[in-house]
């Protein structure tokens, strides 16, 4: 009987120790996840601006979890406050992203309205004079005439570094394109994006297409049918100059707009 009792005690102790070890491991993982989530958002300017209270709560909950982690038997409390911290960090990040998207949408809408107003005013000119003037403007903006067609280059200064949204400085060039295409309804365009050779090749390819698509989206917002627009991203391929200098890289980061002939025929693609 005594031997059986001791064996039973040993089994119970092993089960309890296993449960404690499992609980400790779980709380450690929760604490590590909370630290990772907080580090991801704590120094982001947009998060500090959009969700300061949630960021503070995330930090306070994480600090409580850290303090409790040094006490025996507090694994449940550690996991609880780590969970709270991670949730507050997530909420702060989501609020920041929502705020950025809302500001961007407002900015784009205001710019779209301004461009539409300019377009309406431009229609007061005679169609003949306007068409002639626009052809001269497009030709002056074009960088080359080749078997691909008339090519107009939108430089890197029209985009923020690493982003695909057009800056306000791009509006004049885009507006001329829109007016030209409105007065020449059979013409089509191919919009091609390019980057320099820095960074990951796949990310560069995606960024180049996003920038080309951003130009296409503005044309679409201003009334140009998507059927007349082709979008391509070439990433770091087809540089116009070497990538060894900052000036050379800036020239390679570009969007090229290729215009068709008057019958809508585009030259060969790259």
GILIN-V868404 format. One line per field, one symbol per residue. psi: psi as a letter, one per 40 degrees, with the letter a starting at -180 (. if undefined). A space follows every 10 residues. Layout:
psi->???
This chain:
psi->dddddddddd dddddddddd dddddddddd dddddddddd edehdddddd fddddddddd ddddddddee hhefdddddd dddddddddd dddddddddd dddddddddd dddddddddd ddediidddd dddddddddd didihaeeah hhhhideeii heiehhidee dddddddddd ddegeeiiih hhiiiaeiah dddddddddd dddddddddd deehhdeehh hihebeifie aiediddddd ddhihhhhii aeeehiiii.
